[in-house]
């Protein structure tokens, strides 16, 4: 087993709206929270470009939610949705932005979304976080996230995929992060 805790996620585009998804989650005892707005600025190292491999490269994010600012570093391990993550609150988003620039990061995409969350018991993976996101420019998504010390992010993702598909809701799996989905949607306009 690995000593590092990984955040493992699977992401799906929700086809047909949230009513069926919400009902399927509720039938399993997972009730979605009230919506919150998240304003995320993604950052990449100055030397990284879209299309380059992400594995082993650290990416940063500044998130503002309910007047609170979170700074996050994510380093993809198995793929870009299986990461080692470090997160802390910061008092001043603007100062943290300038600190990131000084550390050699550059802003990439701004991701603004409305998120509702729930917790779902999954058996093998324990309690899974469920996030239903309406992402500006990109659409409606649901993420299933587990925190694990497993060495195989892909094995955990397979388990999360089985859980997601067991809900019986029409979903289309995405294998990339929101910054790439928003970037593609904006470029298509």
Secondary structure, DSSP 8 states (H G I E B T S, - for coil): --SS-EEEEEEEEESS-SHHHHHHHHHTT------EEEEEEEEEETT--TTS--TT-EEEEEEEETTEEEEEEEEEEEETTEEEEEEEEES-HHHHHHHHHHTTEEEEEEEEEEEEEEEEE-STT-EEEEEEEEETTTEEEEEEEEEE--S-HHHHHHHHHHHHHTT---EEEE-S-HHHHHHHHHHH-
